[in-house]
Amino acid sequence: MNIRNYMLIAALLSTGCISCSGENDSNENHGTGQPDTEQTTTQQHKLANPNATAETQRLYNALWSQFGKKSISGTVASVDWNTREADLVKQWTGKYPAINVFDFINIHASKDVNPKGWIDYSDDTVVRNWAKAGGIVGAMWHWQVRANNGINYTCTPGTALGETSFDPTCINNVSSADYKQLIHDIDQVAGYLKQMQKRGIPVIWRPLHEAAGNTYEFEGGKAWFWWGIKGADAYKKLWRFLYDRLVNHHKLNNLIWVWNSQMNDHDWYPGDDVVDIVGRDSYYALQYPLMKNFKQLQKEYPSKLITLAECGNGDEVHMSQWSDIWHEGSRWSWFMPWYDYDYDNGNSDTHRFADKQWWQNAFNTGTVLDRDEMKAIIENMK
């Protein structure tokens, strides 16, 4: 999500934080019948990491087994380590979404590294409980670094005190302070992901998202996160550096790597050998533009799953009902509406991004898989 909106929420909670092939359109199973839970093998779809754990490959196979047939439901934690949005969907519909995504946005405030911290990422009880119930675990990283004022944290690049001049090309200067901070942060997150690996939990992993920002949307557009501010080549090197550090150095073999496209940004694509899934974030989520986005990405990345990694109502546009999105021809692997902090905490009567009616419509179409259904599918994968 665009950090200018997201970080207003995180700022309230974190001390010092201020900003931050599935071409089957004619498939006869579209929206009808039960999910395909028969024992299926999709070995032709290999993960980028050849040493991926069996659990991770099984999850990947399960995602592929449903691609083009049904979409998988997902929610994201409300800022910190929780399943508030997932619980809300359960309350509204009687069903849990299949995926819950957690965000490493506030690792600087984690109690295991900060005595004054307010969150403890080393306590993964909520993640374990979600996985134990059959839920799919996702993780993303609004990677905050020190702001220029030396006090706060932000993802937003710039020269103002509340922004950051953190340099993504610091990987070329191992003696720099930025490089040392980069390694520190990656290694800290690696520790949390390693706990999940030890527990046999695969993770749909979406770091360094929305890198191109609005560079290709209009003249003068630019990256809105620091990891994209130096352009495509620097970004791709950073992605590969992160991949190498996590996979080869830390031996993390439980990750399914998701890269976010901002559309028309193929020059930013890190490469098939380090990407498993291509995602799109859209808060202009109308049925026709979404269909056009899906078709374009599927054409550009025919060997990858295509997912609606974030979605929801925008400032001026209300997201189309899922029934309309599906009918228009979008076949996203999964979708994940953004959370509403105010609604989750009783400070608003309406959910900003996806309300009760939207979720009820989604499940009522028969084209959306819930947690129990995906659990059965995964268990029946070879």
PLY file of the C-alpha trace (Angstrom):
ply
format ascii 1.0
element vertex 382
property float x
property float y
property float z
element edge 380
property int vertex1
property int vertex2
end_header
0.00 0.00 0.00
1.11 3.58 -0.66
3.01 4.53 2.45
1.58 8.02 2.62
-1.73 6.54 3.78
-0.44 3.46 5.54
2.10 5.16 7.74
-0.43 7.54 9.25
-1.78 4.46 11.01
1.56 2.98 11.92
2.66 6.32 13.32
0.02 6.10 16.02
1.31 2.77 17.21
5.07 2.76 16.88
7.32 4.96 19.00
9.18 7.17 16.59
7.35 5.97 13.46
5.99 8.64 11.18
5.34 7.58 7.57
5.92 4.82 5.76
-0.19 -20.76 -16.98
-3.72 -19.79 -15.99
-5.30 -18.76 -19.29
-8.38 -20.87 -18.56
-11.12 -18.33 -19.25
-13.25 -21.07 -20.77
-12.62 -23.57 -17.97
-15.85 -25.37 -17.23
-15.18 -25.26 -13.48
-15.36 -21.48 -13.27
-17.61 -20.64 -10.36
-19.34 -24.00 -10.26
-19.14 -27.11 -8.14
-16.69 -27.80 -5.35
-12.99 -26.94 -5.18
-10.71 -29.54 -6.69
-9.60 -31.55 -3.66
-8.70 -34.70 -5.54
-5.10 -35.77 -5.12
-3.19 -33.80 -7.73
0.44 -33.34 -8.68
1.68 -30.22 -10.48
5.39 -30.97 -10.47
5.93 -28.94 -13.62
5.62 -25.78 -11.54
8.89 -25.54 -9.66
9.74 -22.85 -7.17
12.69 -20.55 -7.83
14.50 -22.05 -4.87
15.48 -25.63 -5.82
15.90 -26.45 -2.12
12.38 -25.43 -1.12
10.89 -27.52 1.67
8.30 -30.14 0.86
5.63 -28.09 2.66
6.47 -25.02 0.57
6.36 -26.92 -2.72
3.07 -28.52 -1.68
1.54 -25.11 -1.01
2.81 -23.83 -4.35
1.33 -26.85 -6.09
-1.98 -26.19 -4.36
-2.02 -22.58 -5.55
-1.40 -23.74 -9.10
-4.07 -26.43 -8.87
-6.75 -23.77 -8.38
-5.40 -21.06 -10.69
-8.00 -20.19 -13.30
-10.68 -22.22 -11.52
-11.24 -20.32 -8.30
-9.60 -17.49 -6.36
-8.24 -17.81 -2.85
-9.39 -15.37 -0.18
-6.93 -13.37 1.88
-6.68 -10.70 4.57
-3.85 -8.71 6.12
-3.05 -8.07 9.77
-4.19 -4.73 11.17
-0.69 -3.21 11.50
0.79 -5.71 13.93
0.80 -9.43 14.77
-2.90 -10.32 14.58
-5.79 -11.84 12.62
-8.34 -9.08 13.29
-9.42 -8.73 9.68
-9.67 -12.50 9.24
-11.78 -12.73 12.38
-13.98 -9.98 10.99
-14.56 -11.89 7.76
-15.46 -14.96 9.80
-17.99 -12.88 11.77
-19.50 -11.48 8.57
-19.63 -14.65 6.49
-19.17 -17.66 8.75
-15.94 -18.45 6.88
-12.30 -17.65 7.47
-10.22 -16.37 4.56
-7.57 -18.85 3.47
-4.58 -16.50 3.76
-3.56 -14.09 6.50
-0.63 -11.79 5.74
1.61 -10.33 8.45
3.78 -7.23 8.04
7.32 -6.74 9.41
6.80 -2.98 9.36
7.72 -2.37 13.00
10.73 -4.63 13.55
12.60 -1.68 15.10
9.99 -1.70 17.89
10.15 -5.45 18.55
10.82 -6.26 22.19
13.52 -8.79 21.36
15.70 -5.96 19.99
14.22 -2.89 21.68
13.61 -2.81 25.47
11.06 -0.03 24.90
9.30 -1.90 22.11
5.55 -2.48 21.99
5.43 -5.57 19.73
7.28 -8.89 19.86
7.89 -10.47 16.48
9.86 -13.25 18.15
6.61 -14.48 19.72
4.98 -16.11 16.71
2.04 -17.62 18.61
-0.55 -15.95 16.39
1.22 -17.20 13.26
1.50 -20.74 14.64
-2.16 -20.78 15.64
-3.23 -19.58 12.20
-1.14 -22.24 10.48
-2.28 -24.94 12.89
-5.91 -24.15 12.01
-5.10 -24.72 8.34
-4.50 -21.11 7.36
-1.92 -20.06 4.79
0.70 -17.64 6.15
1.79 -14.62 4.13
4.35 -11.97 5.04
5.23 -8.57 3.64
7.66 -5.88 4.69
7.08 -2.16 4.77
10.82 -1.77 5.35
11.23 1.27 7.57
14.62 2.84 8.11
15.78 5.87 10.09
14.32 9.15 8.93
16.61 12.07 8.24
15.84 13.51 11.68
17.65 10.54 13.23
14.68 9.77 15.46
11.74 8.44 13.51
11.32 5.62 10.99
9.89 5.76 7.49
9.79 4.08 4.07
9.34 7.38 2.22
12.39 8.66 0.31
13.34 12.32 0.28
15.35 15.07 1.93
12.78 16.32 4.44
13.31 15.53 8.11
10.47 13.03 8.14
11.70 11.28 4.99
14.78 9.13 4.47
17.89 9.48 2.32
18.65 5.78 2.77
20.49 4.59 -0.33
19.42 1.25 -1.89
22.74 1.12 -3.75
24.55 0.77 -0.42
25.00 -2.92 -1.24
27.94 -1.72 -3.35
29.63 -0.14 -0.31
29.99 -2.68 2.48
31.66 -0.18 4.81
28.74 2.28 4.71
26.34 2.80 7.60
23.41 2.11 5.28
24.85 -1.25 4.29
25.36 -2.26 7.90
21.77 -1.28 8.71
20.53 -3.18 5.68
22.27 -6.36 6.81
21.04 -5.88 10.39
17.42 -5.58 9.27
17.54 -8.49 6.85
19.13 -10.73 9.45
16.53 -9.73 12.04
13.64 -10.62 9.72
15.45 -13.81 8.72
15.35 -14.88 12.35
11.56 -14.60 12.46
11.14 -16.41 9.15
13.51 -19.13 10.33
11.28 -19.78 13.34
8.44 -20.43 10.92
10.61 -22.74 8.84
11.53 -24.76 11.93
7.82 -25.18 12.63
7.17 -26.41 9.10
5.29 -23.25 8.07
5.69 -22.13 4.44
5.38 -18.39 3.85
4.09 -16.48 0.85
6.73 -13.75 0.97
6.20 -10.32 -0.63
9.07 -7.91 0.10
10.15 -4.71 -1.70
6.66 -4.18 -3.11
5.32 -1.41 -5.38
8.89 -0.44 -6.23
8.19 1.58 -9.37
5.50 3.61 -7.58
3.65 5.72 -10.14
6.66 6.13 -12.44
4.69 4.92 -15.46
1.30 6.35 -14.58
1.97 9.98 -15.48
4.76 12.37 -16.37
6.74 13.18 -13.26
5.67 10.00 -11.49
8.23 8.39 -9.21
8.87 5.70 -6.63
7.21 6.22 -3.26
9.38 3.76 -1.31
13.12 4.13 -0.74
13.88 0.76 -2.34
12.71 2.09 -5.71
14.15 5.58 -5.62
17.36 4.78 -7.56
15.57 3.15 -10.46
15.08 -0.29 -11.96
18.67 -1.56 -12.08
19.40 -0.65 -8.47
16.11 -2.20 -7.40
16.76 -5.48 -9.18
20.20 -5.72 -7.60
18.65 -5.10 -4.18
16.01 -7.80 -4.76
18.69 -10.30 -5.74
20.81 -9.28 -2.77
17.86 -9.90 -0.44
17.10 -13.22 -2.12
20.71 -14.35 -1.78
20.95 -13.28 1.85
17.76 -15.08 2.87
17.99 -18.19 0.70
21.71 -18.87 0.41
23.12 -17.29 3.57
20.27 -17.99 5.99
19.11 -21.18 4.25
15.47 -20.10 4.26
13.71 -22.65 2.09
10.14 -21.96 3.18
9.54 -18.83 1.10
7.38 -18.35 -1.99
8.63 -15.11 -3.54
6.06 -12.57 -4.79
7.10 -9.59 -6.90
4.74 -6.62 -7.29
4.16 -5.08 -10.70
3.00 -1.48 -11.01
2.13 -2.22 -14.68
4.34 -1.42 -17.63
7.38 -1.86 -15.39
8.93 -5.01 -16.84
12.36 -3.36 -16.60
11.98 -3.70 -12.83
11.32 -7.45 -12.91
14.13 -9.23 -10.99
13.96 -12.42 -13.07
12.25 -15.79 -13.25
15.01 -17.41 -11.21
14.20 -15.31 -8.12
10.43 -14.80 -8.47
7.61 -17.33 -8.04
4.49 -15.19 -8.31
3.68 -11.81 -9.86
1.30 -9.58 -7.92
-0.65 -6.43 -8.59
-1.86 -3.89 -6.01
-4.95 -1.91 -7.00
-7.03 0.66 -5.16
-8.68 1.55 -8.45
-10.21 -1.91 -8.35
-12.94 -1.70 -10.96
-13.80 -4.84 -12.86
-12.66 -3.76 -16.32
-9.27 -2.24 -15.37
-8.60 -5.27 -13.18
-9.34 -7.60 -16.07
-6.99 -5.60 -18.32
-4.26 -5.73 -15.67
-4.70 -9.46 -15.21
-4.58 -10.21 -18.94
-1.51 -8.03 -19.44
0.43 -9.59 -16.56
-0.52 -13.10 -17.64
0.80 -12.33 -21.11
4.04 -10.81 -19.80
4.71 -13.54 -17.21
3.14 -16.72 -18.63
5.04 -19.07 -16.33
3.95 -17.32 -13.13
0.87 -17.24 -10.96
-0.79 -13.82 -11.08
-2.32 -12.45 -7.89
-4.19 -9.41 -6.63
-1.78 -8.88 -3.75
-3.61 -5.80 -2.39
-6.97 -4.31 -3.26
-9.78 -2.20 -1.89
-11.73 1.00 -2.24
-9.69 4.00 -3.33
-10.13 7.62 -2.36
-12.49 8.24 -5.28
-13.37 4.75 -6.53
-15.28 1.94 -4.83
-13.99 -1.53 -5.60
-16.28 -3.56 -7.81
-18.17 -6.45 -6.26
-16.27 -9.71 -6.56
-19.07 -11.20 -8.67
-18.49 -8.44 -11.24
-14.70 -8.78 -11.09
-14.95 -12.50 -11.75
-17.59 -12.13 -14.45
-15.39 -9.63 -16.29
-12.69 -12.28 -16.65
-10.14 -11.72 -13.87
-8.73 -14.98 -12.56
-6.39 -13.82 -9.81
-4.74 -16.60 -7.80
-5.79 -14.82 -4.62
-6.97 -11.41 -3.48
-6.27 -9.44 -0.31
-8.28 -6.34 0.64
-6.40 -3.91 2.85
-7.23 -3.50 6.52
-9.09 -0.61 8.14
-7.45 0.29 11.45
-10.23 2.65 12.52
-12.95 0.09 11.84
-11.01 -2.69 13.54
-10.73 -0.56 16.66
-14.33 0.65 16.76
-13.63 4.17 15.54
-15.60 3.91 12.30
-18.98 2.48 11.31
-17.90 1.49 7.80
-14.93 -0.50 6.55
-12.91 1.67 4.22
-11.60 -1.03 1.89
-13.92 -4.07 1.83
-17.09 -4.23 3.90
-19.43 -7.00 5.01
-21.52 -6.86 1.87
-18.43 -7.14 -0.36
-17.18 -10.23 1.45
-20.60 -11.88 1.50
-20.88 -11.29 -2.22
-17.43 -12.82 -2.78
-18.14 -16.07 -0.95
-21.65 -16.35 -2.37
-20.31 -16.48 -5.94
-18.89 -19.97 -5.43
-15.63 -18.79 -7.00
-13.75 -18.00 -3.77
-11.97 -20.51 -1.54
-11.96 -20.21 2.25
-9.54 -21.58 4.84
-11.19 -24.97 5.29
-11.38 -25.54 1.55
-7.73 -24.67 0.98
-6.68 -26.81 3.92
-8.34 -29.81 2.27
-6.76 -29.01 -1.09
-3.28 -28.70 0.39
-3.64 -31.91 2.38
-4.58 -33.77 -0.80
-1.63 -32.48 -2.84
1.20 -34.88 -3.57
0 1
1 2
2 3
3 4
4 5
5 6
6 7
7 8
8 9
9 10
10 11
11 12
12 13
13 14
14 15
15 16
16 17
17 18
18 19
20 21
21 22
22 23
23 24
24 25
25 26
26 27
27 28
28 29
29 30
30 31
31 32
32 33
33 34
34 35
35 36
36 37
37 38
38 39
39 40
40 41
41 42
42 43
43 44
44 45
45 46
46 47
47 48
48 49
49 50
50 51
51 52
52 53
53 54
54 55
55 56
56 57
57 58
58 59
59 60
60 61
61 62
62 63
63 64
64 65
65 66
66 67
67 68
68 69
69 70
70 71
71 72
72 73
73 74
74 75
75 76
76 77
77 78
78 79
79 80
80 81
81 82
82 83
83 84
84 85
85 86
86 87
87 88
88 89
89 90
90 91
91 92
92 93
93 94
94 95
95 96
96 97
97 98
98 99
99 100
100 101
101 102
102 103
103 104
104 105
105 106
106 107
107 108
108 109
109 110
110 111
111 112
112 113
113 114
114 115
115 116
116 117
117 118
118 119
119 120
120 121
121 122
122 123
123 124
124 125
125 126
126 127
127 128
128 129
129 130
130 131
131 132
132 133
133 134
134 135
135 136
136 137
137 138
138 139
139 140
140 141
141 142
142 143
143 144
144 145
145 146
146 147
147 148
148 149
149 150
150 151
151 152
152 153
153 154
154 155
155 156
156 157
157 158
158 159
159 160
160 161
161 162
162 163
163 164
164 165
165 166
166 167
167 168
168 169
169 170
170 171
171 172
172 173
173 174
174 175
175 176
176 177
177 178
178 179
179 180
180 181
181 182
182 183
183 184
184 185
185 186
186 187
187 188
188 189
189 190
190 191
191 192
192 193
193 194
194 195
195 196
196 197
197 198
198 199
199 200
200 201
201 202
202 203
203 204
204 205
205 206
206 207
207 208
208 209
209 210
210 211
211 212
212 213
213 214
214 215
215 216
216 217
217 218
218 219
219 220
220 221
221 222
222 223
223 224
224 225
225 226
226 227
227 228
228 229
229 230
230 231
231 232
232 233
233 234
234 235
235 236
236 237
237 238
238 239
239 240
240 241
241 242
242 243
243 244
244 245
245 246
246 247
247 248
248 249
249 250
250 251
251 252
252 253
253 254
254 255
255 256
256 257
257 258
258 259
259 260
260 261
261 262
262 263
263 264
264 265
265 266
266 267
267 268
268 269
269 270
270 271
271 272
272 273
273 274
274 275
275 276
276 277
277 278
278 279
279 280
280 281
281 282
282 283
283 284
284 285
285 286
286 287
287 288
288 289
289 290
290 291
291 292
292 293
293 294
294 295
295 296
296 297
297 298
298 299
299 300
300 301
301 302
302 303
303 304
304 305
305 306
306 307
307 308
308 309
309 310
310 311
311 312
312 313
313 314
314 315
315 316
316 317
317 318
318 319
319 320
320 321
321 322
322 323
323 324
324 325
325 326
326 327
327 328
328 329
329 330
330 331
331 332
332 333
333 334
334 335
335 336
336 337
337 338
338 339
339 340
340 341
341 342
342 343
343 344
344 345
345 346
346 347
347 348
348 349
349 350
350 351
351 352
352 353
353 354
354 355
355 356
356 357
357 358
358 359
359 360
360 361
361 362
362 363
363 364
364 365
365 366
366 367
367 368
368 369
369 370
370 371
371 372
372 373
373 374
374 375
375 376
376 377
377 378
378 379
379 380
380 381
